[in-house]
């Protein structure tokens, strides 16, 4: 890869949501959700061909609203969730839904880009993760390496665990937890730990990182003031079960051992810009 | 000559004069020798021996008148007449004397004749006496020899008597405990007894003596064994036993073991003192060392001296060395324990004096026992104590530093609660007082440590105290370590406390930063020069150069200042973030005022500006227009020079705006938000404002705005524009960031119809 020229892919809209297609094991494929207030938003499926060092793309229409978060099902390639903002009655609310890509996208992926952008296919709505009582959804997390039946949504200060039934067309809340505290607490990011039988969750709100046990739906640890400013995102080390990485607006990347939360294991301070949206695609630690 | 008429006997002076003149005439002086009279060479001198009557007369005739001549003649005649009478008198006198002398001589002649006869008679008598004497001595010869022999026998008998009486005498001595007398008596007799031991009578005496001496030796040993006696008694005892041919080695061992038990008692006394009294009132160390010196060391010296006096020829010194070493080791361990208890750093002179005394007394041992390791071990203890002392001073300095920082913290915290205006002016005062405190403390510590190298201290001329102590100990171990500690602890303020709730007040960070910077510029070199001068440090070993320390201090200052910027930026950022996040930007009313939070931001920035200005210089800023606050918003002018703002968001040209702004970004300077700041006010303020506005921008990008929401952001940004430009080095930076904010808000707006610039200005002017 180092020898090849960098591959650049341009979007016509701003975008904040990016995910790997988790269930896809052969191809290197990413999903990008765009943000536009005025136009119909899209989901770009970007296929990277590392042998020829080139990119193929397909575009799906996501007309529900601008996409703030996107996440692919670990079991079914075609299933994904998005968090999107919906403006209704001069109110902006971020909702979450489970979608299925139309089956034709893969066959049409080799069409010319003009065709796909001119006549994009629409996602098929499987179900809403109904959240009218809980407020805006920050992100939706699939159970890692699960069967695609369980998702968690972080809405305002609630952690909601959903069971998807009937081929993901019906979602019911199986359990939930609420973060109580002073002021308006709001989750900004979260990750479902792939370790411990997928029973742990880490969330970020403001400058704190919290760990949750999904069996009891209770907090198990809390790193107060993990960063000087807002924690933007976090992720688990896929190989070491207690290690966690986080990044924040203070331009730092910190690595934590959740068993010793008083001090970070390591702190990188190389960036001089705020770390924006990012995905930690760590393969090894 | 005038007195010539007076009778000669009546006037002794006149007579003597006459006499002398006669002598003169005859050429005699008092000793009767003829002498040349120097003054009498004149032929006209009538009294001189070279008198020439012819010349004299001629002279008179020539020089004198007739009258004078007449006078002279009469005078001369008168003189001649008196002289003649004098002469007659003398001749008469002498004649009488001659007559009487002749009579005397004749009488003597008769007497001598009579005496000659008597002398002859005497010599005859003497001859007879001599004859008789020879006769007597001849007859007495035999008897004399006999008497000599008898006297020889007498002395022998007396000796024998001594021998026979010896047992009794020894017994008596034994009773009286006059051991020394007994031993000397026995020694005198021993050889004789030995020689004549084949004779039964002597043999008996010898046996008796043996028994008695055995008893005596027993008693001596007993006494020796009891050990209660003083060192002097003991050594006397040993001396006697040695004279009694006791085995030296055994004695030597015993002697040492006794000495050991006594010295051990001394040590136990010391130990008890060390143990019994609690640490607080141990009495000062000087007393302890004094006691150790007076009791133990002087006793030890006594033992060494007497040992050497007694055994030096018989025994190798090895035993003594071992003995001294073991005891000294115990003593040293006690001393070291005592020194370790000396933790108070208040008065160093006591410790130094104690160590000095300790060291001085050990030198006595080195004189008594050359080649002993004890003095060098003692020196080592002193060296260790000095090292330990330096460590204690370092930790005391560190504690002091922490304490003064706590004081500063309190001073920073206290007035802030009451009146915010009073708090800020004291910042430079706090800085100077803090740095003075530290410097004074360091100086006093240096003065205390300096005592170790004072001239009158015996160990100060040891190589350690001349070299390593000064360079490695004081300079590196104390001064350099302390400076490093200051930098280190300053850095810790940035690392640990910073992210976690910001427990350090920002003003303290600023203060410490300035302190470190001051250290870099002057204080470090001053302190090190002071140290080098005081301790005449000769750098045999490599020492930390001043530049390295300065670099470290500068790094710490930089870190602190960066951290200060971050903390202050965070505080303002949080305000902005909350203000953006908690508001419903879609359903907001038409803006009538600048939001209160913006005013607060400006106020806070101003107070930070004042705070930083107290400690740091103004710094340079890029040239700017004369009145930047009046500048129209660049959203409409600079970044989109010609077209109006609103039309660019018409659906027909969705790509234009983003493309334009992206191209714009490419050409504008890249902004490093958390870049290091310089040591001046403008740079610090620029850093803080950058962080704040960047956060503002990021928050805006996450929100969705209604029409009035956008307009409110416009108003807010214009207000910030009006006030923030003056704080930063490059006002374009503020413009750029504010443009970005308004641009992003417009981009995130559902109904992007901006407010008229004039209306914005009116709102902002109004307040």
Interface residues (C-beta under 8 A of the other chain):
Chain A: X12 X14 X36 X37 X38 X39 X85 X87 X90 X91 X92 X184 X186 X224 X225 X226 X227 X228 X229 X230 X249 X250 X251 X263 X271 X272 X273 X274 X276
Chain B: X496 X498 X499 X500 X501 X566 X567 X570 X573 X574 X577 X581 X582 X586 X587 X651 X654 X655 X658 X672 X673 X674 X675 X694 X695 X698 X704 X706 X747 X748 X749 X750
